[in-house]
Amino acid sequence: MKRFLKVFFTSLICFSLVVTGGLFMMTGSDNGLRVEATDIFNNIIGNNKNERINVLLLGLEHERSDTIMIASYNTKTKTADIISIPRDTYIERDGFRNNANNKINTVYTVKGIEGLNETILGITGMKIDKYVTVDYDGVRAAVDAVGGVEVNVPFHMRYTDPYSDPPLDINIPEGEQLIKGDRAMEFLRFRKTNYAGYRGYSGGDLGRIEAQQGFIKAAIKKALTFRLPKVVSEVYPHVKTDFALTEATSLAVSSVGLSTDNINFHTLPGAPKTINDISFYIINQEETKNLVYGILNIK
């Protein structure tokens, strides 16, 4: 089955311990934020050490990281910031220039988690402490574990791809509804239509990111109930992570009742640009610095 995680929410549901808890990190573990110097972030070094944990949440389509997100949790203020990194984000790579291999979603395939961590450090100044990757089966397991997620579908989503494995047929009507299982994947995958008379997101992938972030928040809010330990235990077999199951389960129990009001969503600042007939997302470095400074409360 095609492994396409064009979503963030599964990782957050399963490991809302990262996004909304991080509680075991408050017992003395030295896994806080350790920001290193880059050309953009020279003034961030050492700030908020021992107060933060940064987790890379990664969704894979085959071996390519189609969804990339940083979950940064402040263990002192009990607030979380989620930074979505568009898959087409332009990054420098040796031997490539204005090439499809300059997209950030190609790094994991070649350099793995460590290479992607280094790339993220270079563009955000944020050091990754833990990681979680999730596949298609994990998405379904998470959605089913929480009994589905209430979504207000902004327009009728219509798209087909007979060459997908399995064949894809998205047909979700507009309006408020409970999204479950495969339909959740369809909702989260959808970006544009190939049917006359229908429409897609005006902002393309950025529009999809906004919709996904809304889904994430609704999913986390539902998961942060008595269901959360069940979610962790059911989804854990479908993820790859350096979190131990005992850590995840213990923290899930401790996280019950926490509020999503303390979760802030962001998208890496930048703008789409076509270069050599290739669609890229070009980072705005100054705004990215301001975003990171704001998250870290650096004046």
C-alpha positions, 0 to 999 in steps of 0.5 A: 500500500502506498505510504503517503503521510501528507499529514501531521496530525497522527504524530501529534495524536500519538505523541501529544506527549511531545506537543502538550506534555513533555512531562517526563522532561521536567524530572531532570533530563537534560534534553532541552533546546540547545540552539547552535550558531548559524548565519541567521541565528547567532544570538540564540546560543544557549537560550532556554536550555533545559526548558524545551524539547524539540521533536521532528514529526515526519510523514513519509510517502515511500522514502520521501518526507512529504510532511515535516513539522517541528513540535517545540514544547516549553516545559516551564510554561507548558506551551507548545509551538508547531512549525510546519515546513512546506515540502518544497522548501528550498535548501542548499545541497552540495552538487545541486542548484535550482534542482528538484533535489534542492527541496527539503523533502529529498533530504531524508531519502539520502541523509536520513533523520540525522541529515534532516535534523542538520538541515532543520538546524541550519534553516531554523536554528533549532536542534532536534531532540527526538523524532517520530515518523508515521505511515498510512497505517498509523493514520488510520489507527490514530483516527479510529482510536479517537473515534474520528475527528469533527471537520468543517470541510470548506468545499466539495473535495473531488479528485481521482488518481487511478494510478495510485496504489490503491487507486484514489477517489476523493469525494468529500462533500462540503460541510461539518462532518465526522471524518474517519479512517480512509476518509481522513487520509483523503481529506488530509491529502487533498490539495487540488481537483482534476474535475471541472466545476470543483476547486482546490485550495487557492494557496495550493500546499499552503492552503492544505497546511492550514486545513491540516493544522485545524485538523490537528488541533481538533484531533489533539483536543479529542485525544487528550481525554481518557482515550489518549493512552489507548491512542498511544498503544494502538498507534505506536506499532505503526511509527518509528521513533526514539521515544520508548513505548514506556515513555509514551504511555506514561506521559500519555496518562499524565497528559490527560486533560491538558488543553490545546489552548496552549498550542500555537501553529506556525508555517515557516515564513516564505513564499512560493517561487518557480525556478527552472519550471520547478515549484519551490518555497523560498524561506524569508530568513528575517521573518524566520529569525523573528518567528524563532526569537518570538517562540524562544522569547528572545528580545 
